[in-house]
Amino acid sequence: MKKRTQRFKRVAKPGFPVPPTEPAEKTRRSKSVKLSAKPESSESDISSKKMETLPRDFFQIDALDLAPRLLGKFLRRDDVVLQITEVEAYRPNDSACHGRFGITPRTAPVFGPGGNAYVYLCYGLHIMLNVVADKEGVGAAVLIRSCAPISGLDVIQQRRGQKTEKPILLTGPGKVGQALALSTEWSNHSLYTPGGLELLDGPEPENILVGPRVGIQYALPEHVNALWRFAIAGTPWISAPRNTLRPPL
C-alpha cells in the first residue's frame, strides 16, 4: 500500500489548518498507530520484534518535515520503550528556537548533525529531549512533547514518582525526559547508533493533528501562530492544551 507524505507550510496563518504546499511524495505505508489510555503492548511483545534503528539520513531534513515523521516512532533506553505521540518543530530563523542565540555552550548541540540529541534544562527543573534536524550547522530540532509507554512501565512509574497508567504519566516534555532518566550530558548523543538512547522505526499514524506550539509567547507573532505542533489523532497521550489542535487540510 502507498501513502502520501504531507509537507507543511513554513509559517501558517493564525487559526487555519495547513494545506500541502507541493506534490506529495509516495513512500511505503506501515500500519497505523492506535493508542489507548492504557498501554496495550508488553515487554515480551517488544522483545519478540526486531525494532530497527532509524538511519542517519532520516533525520537530515527540515525540522518541519521531520516533526510529523517522528510520530509513532519509538524511543528506547535499556528496558524503557516509549512511542512518540506529540512533537514540535523548531527551525532556523525561528524566534522561538534556541538557535536564535547562535552557538553557545548550551545551544551548540542544536547545531550538530541531524539525528543527534539536544537535551537542555528548562526553568532549572525539566529535562527536555529534542531530536536535532537537518544538516550540521543549521540549528534546528524537534521537541518531544509527549509519549505513550510501551515497555518498562514499572521503571517509568518509579522515575516519575507516579503509580499510574493514565496519560498524565508522559504527557509533557519534562515527563518524557524524567521517564528516560536523561540529563544534559545526553546532548550530542547519536540517536541512530545502537545502544544507549535510540530512535527506532515504528508505525505511521493514520491521522494527525496540528496546532501552534506551546509556551512561546516571547516569539514573533508569525512564529507564535505557526502550526508547527503535531500529534497523533485519537490518542489521549497528548499534553495540554489539546483544544488548539485540529486536523490539517
C-alpha positions in Angstrom: 0.0 0.0 0.0 1.3 3.5 -0.7 0.9 6.7 1.2 1.2 10.4 0.6 3.7 12.3 2.7 2.4 15.8 3.6 4.7 18.8 3.8 3.7 21.7 5.9 4.0 25.4 5.3 6.9 27.2 6.9 4.7 29.7 8.6 0.9 29.3 8.8 -1.7 32.0 9.2 -3.3 32.0 12.7 -6.3 29.8 13.2 -6.2 27.9 9.9 -5.1 24.3 9.2 -2.1 23.9 7.0 -2.6 22.7 3.4 0.1 20.8 1.5 2.5 23.1 -0.4 3.8 20.8 -3.1 3.1 17.4 -4.8 3.1 14.6 -2.3 5.9 12.1 -2.3 4.9 8.4 -2.4 6.5 6.2 0.2 5.8 2.8 1.7 2.9 2.9 4.3 3.1 1.0 7.5 0.2 0.0 9.8 -1.5 2.9 11.6 -1.0 3.7 15.3 -3.9 3.3 17.7 -3.0 4.2 21.3 -5.4 3.7 24.1 -5.3 5.3 27.6 -3.8 2.0 28.9 -0.7 0.6 27.4 -1.5 -2.4 25.3 2.0 -3.7 24.4 4.0 -5.7 26.8 7.8 -6.0 27.2 7.6 -9.5 25.7 5.8 -8.1 22.7 8.6 -5.6 22.1 11.4 -8.1 22.7 9.9 -10.5 20.3 10.0 -8.0 17.4 13.1 -6.6 15.6 12.9 -2.9 16.1 15.2 -1.2 13.6 17.2 1.9 14.4 16.4 4.8 12.1 19.2 5.6 9.7 21.1 8.9 9.9 19.6 10.4 6.7 16.1 10.0 8.1 16.9 13.0 10.4 18.8 15.2 8.0 15.8 17.1 6.6 14.0 20.3 7.5 12.6 20.2 11.1 9.1 20.9 9.8 9.2 17.8 7.7 10.9 15.7 10.3 8.5 16.5 13.1 5.4 14.7 11.8 7.6 11.8 10.6 8.7 11.2 14.2 5.1 10.4 15.4 4.7 6.7 16.0 8.4 6.1 16.3 10.0 4.6 19.4 12.5 5.9 21.9 14.4 3.2 23.7 16.8 3.3 26.6 17.6 0.0 28.1 14.3 -1.7 29.2 12.2 1.5 28.7 10.5 2.0 25.3 8.2 5.0 24.6 6.2 5.7 21.5 6.3 9.3 20.3 2.8 10.9 20.2 3.4 14.6 20.1 6.2 16.9 18.9 7.1 20.5 18.0 9.3 21.8 15.2 11.9 24.5 15.8 13.7 25.9 12.7 16.5 28.3 11.7 15.4 32.0 11.8 12.7 30.9 14.2 12.3 33.4 17.1 11.3 30.5 19.3 14.3 28.3 18.5 17.3 28.1 20.8 19.4 28.5 17.6 18.4 32.2 17.6 21.1 32.8 20.3 23.8 31.4 18.0 26.3 28.8 19.1 26.9 28.9 22.9 27.9 26.2 25.3 24.2 25.5 25.9 23.0 25.6 22.3 25.9 24.1 20.4 24.3 20.7 20.2 21.3 22.0 18.3 23.8 23.0 15.5 25.1 19.4 15.3 24.2 16.9 12.6 20.6 15.7 12.3 20.0 12.6 14.4 21.8 13.8 17.5 20.1 14.5 20.7 19.8 18.1 22.1 18.9 17.9 25.8 18.5 21.0 27.9 17.3 22.0 31.4 14.1 24.2 31.4 13.5 26.5 34.3 16.1 24.6 36.3 13.7 21.7 36.7 12.7 19.9 33.5 14.9 17.9 31.2 13.7 18.4 27.6 14.6 16.0 24.8 15.0 17.3 21.3 16.0 15.5 18.1 18.4 17.6 16.0 17.2 18.0 12.4 18.8 19.0 9.1 22.5 19.2 8.3 25.3 20.1 10.7 25.4 23.9 11.3 21.8 24.6 10.5 20.5 24.9 14.1 17.1 23.2 14.1 15.4 20.5 16.2 12.2 18.7 17.1 11.0 18.8 20.7 9.5 15.5 22.0 6.4 16.8 23.9 4.6 13.5 24.8 4.9 9.8 24.5 3.0 6.6 25.4 4.6 3.9 27.5 5.3 0.6 25.6 7.8 -1.2 27.8 9.3 -0.8 31.2 6.2 0.7 32.8 7.3 -0.1 36.4 10.6 1.8 35.8 8.8 4.7 34.2 6.4 5.0 37.2 9.3 4.8 39.6 11.3 7.5 37.9 8.2 9.7 37.6 7.1 9.0 41.2 3.6 8.2 40.0 2.0 4.8 40.2 -0.5 5.3 37.3 -1.1 4.2 33.8 -3.0 7.3 32.9 -1.7 9.8 30.3 -0.6 12.2 33.0 2.4 9.9 33.3 4.0 11.0 30.0 2.1 14.0 28.6 4.7 16.8 28.7 8.3 17.1 27.6 9.7 17.2 31.1 7.9 14.0 31.9 9.5 12.3 28.9 12.9 13.3 30.0 12.3 12.1 33.5 10.9 8.8 32.3 14.1 8.2 30.3 16.3 9.4 33.2 18.1 11.8 30.9 20.5 14.6 31.8 22.1 17.4 29.7 25.1 15.0 29.3 23.0 13.2 26.7 23.3 16.2 24.3 25.2 15.3 21.2 24.4 11.6 21.6 23.7 9.9 18.3 20.1 8.6 18.3 20.8 6.4 15.2 23.6 4.4 16.9 22.6 1.2 18.6 22.9 1.3 22.4 22.3 4.0 24.9 19.3 6.1 23.8 17.9 5.1 20.4 15.2 6.2 18.0 13.6 3.2 16.4 11.3 2.8 13.4 7.6 2.5 14.2 4.2 2.6 12.5 2.9 5.7 10.8 -0.2 7.3 12.3 -3.3 7.1 10.2 -4.3 10.7 11.1 -2.5 13.6 12.8 -3.4 16.9 14.4 -1.6 20.2 14.0 -1.6 23.4 16.1 0.5 26.3 17.4 3.4 25.5 19.7 3.1 25.8 23.5 4.8 28.3 25.8 6.5 30.6 23.2 4.7 33.8 23.8 8.0 35.6 23.7 8.4 34.8 20.0 7.3 36.9 17.0 3.6 36.7 16.2 4.2 34.7 13.0 6.1 32.1 14.9 3.7 32.0 17.8 0.8 31.3 15.4 2.7 28.9 13.1 1.1 25.4 13.2 4.3 23.6 14.0 3.0 21.3 16.7 2.0 17.8 15.6 0.2 15.0 17.5 -1.4 11.6 16.7 -5.1 11.9 16.4 -7.3 9.9 18.6 -4.8 9.2 21.4 -5.1 10.5 25.0 -1.3 10.7 25.2 -1.2 14.4 24.3 -0.2 17.3 26.5 -2.3 20.4 27.3 -3.7 22.4 25.6 -5.5 20.0 23.4 -8.2 22.4 22.1 -5.7 24.2 19.9 -5.0 21.0 17.8 -7.1 20.2 14.7 -6.8 18.1 11.6 -4.8 19.6 8.7 -6.4 20.1 5.4 
